[in-house]
Amino acid sequence: MTPRRTLLALLPALAVLSLLAVLAADAAGGDNLVLLDAGPVARIGAPVAATLADLAAALTLGGAVVAGWLLREEADRTRALGIVAGAAAATTLARGASLAFSYAIATGRPVGSPRFGSDLGVFLATELGVWLLCGPLAAAATTTVAVLGTSASLARAVAVLSSVVAFSAAMTGHAAGDETHEIATSTMLVHLLAVGIWLGGLAVLAGAHRSRPRRRARRARLLPSRADLLDRPGAERGARARGAYEHPRGAPHQRVRADRARQGRGARCSWACSARSSAASSPPGSARTPRGAGRWGPTGASPCSSWR
């Protein structure tokens, strides 16, 4: 399955997950509005952006772990790191959108309003704003490192950077004023790392496994088999000895060359046979023996039948 078909197959699942995230956010909010309403764009876009960011981060982390510690072939690791780089870029965009929507919800300024972004510096100075800003920055660094090469050590570095993205996401998932904040964030970090390695690793392994049969089939069509390489020289030498050599692919110029060779050999044998017959019929010493009459020795055997 090509990456385009895979993406098209995943679109319905992503739509369902986004709808569930929006419904869960509306159910958790209820009718008691503590903050000002930031509008439907921020209210619906925040859970959708968070869902896409978590899925892309999981694919980045799992793919980097698989490429760094499990994949041995260079082609498989190259394909895995390509997927990781695309997922890291998607994580950067989704985390940036999540930062914008979180700012809109926290300040009550709708997206696109004239005063949107006027107090962004104040929001980024808070603990929530710092960790929300660390997410897209770490994801951008992960994307940059993922496109630098295809070695196993580079894939491990990508895995470490993607772990930083998961850590920044875990720090924004629970209220800092609660007494169980450290326990909650640590538990969430463990869950994000475990789910990312499991889900993203399975997705990358499935993609590498599906691409391997196509590479083998393409290689089998382009390259000859070992039996052809071993048998073809002997067959060609035998065909040349019999005077019936033709190109393996049946090229017309090769067939014409073989026909001309057979005709020339037949003309030479006919001339030799006629010379031998005239030498045998003439009395000894009456005339000079024609050239090539005694060429075949005392037996007088003619090779005219061998070329046929």
ABEGO torsion letter per residue (X at the ends): XBAAAAAAAAAAAAAAAAAAAAAAAAAAAEABBABBBAEAAAAAAAAAAAAAAAAAAAAAAAAAAAAAAABABAAAAAAAAAAAAAAAAAAAAAAAAAAAAAAAAAAGBBBGBAABGAAAAAAAABAAAAAAAAAAAAAAAAAAAAAABABAAAAAAAAAAAAAAAAAAAAAABBAABAAAAAAAAAAAAAAAAAAAAAAAAAAAAAAAAAAAAAAAAAAAABBBAAAAAAAAAAAAAAAAAGABBBAAGBAAAAAAAAAAAAAAAAAAAAAAAAAAAAAABBBGABBBBBGAAAAEAAGBBAAAAAX
